[in-house]
């Protein structure tokens, strides 16, 4: 089954990695690796996530990643579309912003290298 990341999901994953990198850059990279491992499973087990309670439709599902994140996706005949990555808690406490080109470059590189993450659609 095909796995597609939406631009919003990529942006949210990057924002969360930046947030984590403000304290520990290595932890941010581990977080991204774990996120991709968790979502890779959807190619073979697309119904493994629960139905999103707020939506209530079986094609909209979510994975719980770690203890604090939701990966919302849609399953249809074309494959699995990762729609967004969100914290359970909507607004994290204020932290200093870190502009980390290396972190963003790593995210983009990993999306390109792993073929199943290379397609995005709006």
C-alpha positions in Angstrom: 0.0 0.0 0.0 1.3 3.5 -0.9 2.2 5.9 1.9 1.9 9.6 1.2 2.9 12.5 3.5 0.9 15.7 3.2 2.8 19.0 3.2 1.1 19.9 6.5 2.2 16.6 8.1 5.8 17.2 7.0 5.7 20.8 8.4 4.3 19.7 11.7 6.9 16.9 12.1 9.6 19.5 11.3 8.1 22.0 13.9 8.0 19.3 16.6 11.6 18.2 15.8 12.7 21.9 16.1 10.9 22.1 19.4 12.7 19.0 20.7 16.0 20.2 19.2 15.8 23.4 21.3 17.0 21.2 24.2 18.6 18.2 22.5 19.3 17.9 18.8 20.1 14.2 19.0 16.7 13.6 20.7 15.0 15.4 17.8 16.6 13.1 15.3 15.7 10.0 17.3 12.1 11.3 17.5 11.9 11.7 13.7 13.4 8.2 13.1 10.8 6.8 15.5 8.0 8.7 13.8 9.0 7.3 10.4 9.3 3.7 11.8 5.8 4.0 13.3 4.2 5.4 10.1 6.1 2.8 7.9 4.0 0.1 9.5 0.9 1.6 8.0 1.9 0.3 4.6 1.3 -3.2 5.7 -1.2 -2.6 8.5 -3.3 0.4 7.5 -6.1 -0.3 10.0 -3.8 -0.6 12.9 -4.6 2.9 14.2 -7.8 3.7 16.0 -10.7 5.7 14.4 -10.2 9.5 15.2 -12.8 10.1 17.9 -13.6 13.6 16.8 -14.4 12.5 13.2 -15.9 9.0 13.8 -15.4 7.8 10.2 -13.5 4.6 9.7 -11.3 5.9 6.9 -9.8 8.6 9.3 -7.5 7.0 11.8 -4.7 7.9 14.1 -1.6 6.4 15.6 -0.5 7.4 19.0 3.2 8.0 18.8 5.0 8.1 22.1 2.8 9.4 24.9 2.2 12.8 23.5 1.6 12.7 19.7 -1.2 11.8 17.3 -0.5 10.9 13.7 -3.7 11.4 11.8 -4.1 9.6 8.5 -6.7 8.7 5.9 -7.0 5.3 4.4 -8.5 4.9 0.9 -8.2 2.8 -2.2 -5.1 4.7 -3.3 -3.2 4.1 0.0 -2.5 5.8 3.2 -2.2 9.6 3.5 -0.5 11.1 6.6 -2.6 14.2 7.2 -1.0 15.7 10.3 1.1 15.2 13.4 -0.2 16.8 16.5 0.6 17.0 20.2 -2.2 15.8 22.5 -1.7 19.1 24.3 -2.4 21.8 21.7 -0.1 24.5 22.8 3.3 23.5 24.2 4.9 25.8 26.8 6.9 28.6 25.2 10.5 27.8 24.4 13.1 29.6 22.4 12.9 29.0 18.7 15.8 27.3 17.0 16.5 27.8 13.3 18.3 24.6 12.5 19.0 24.1 8.8 20.7 20.8 9.5 17.6 19.4 11.2 15.4 20.5 8.3 17.9 19.1 5.8 18.0 15.8 7.6 14.2 15.6 7.5 14.0 16.4 3.8 16.9 14.0 3.1 15.2 11.2 4.9 11.9 11.8 3.1 13.7 11.6 -0.2 16.0 8.7 0.6 13.1 6.5 1.8 11.1 6.2 -1.4 7.8 5.7 0.3 8.1 9.1 2.0 9.1 10.9 -1.1 5.6 11.8 -2.5 3.6 14.6 -1.1 0.2 15.8 -2.3 -1.7 18.9 -1.4 
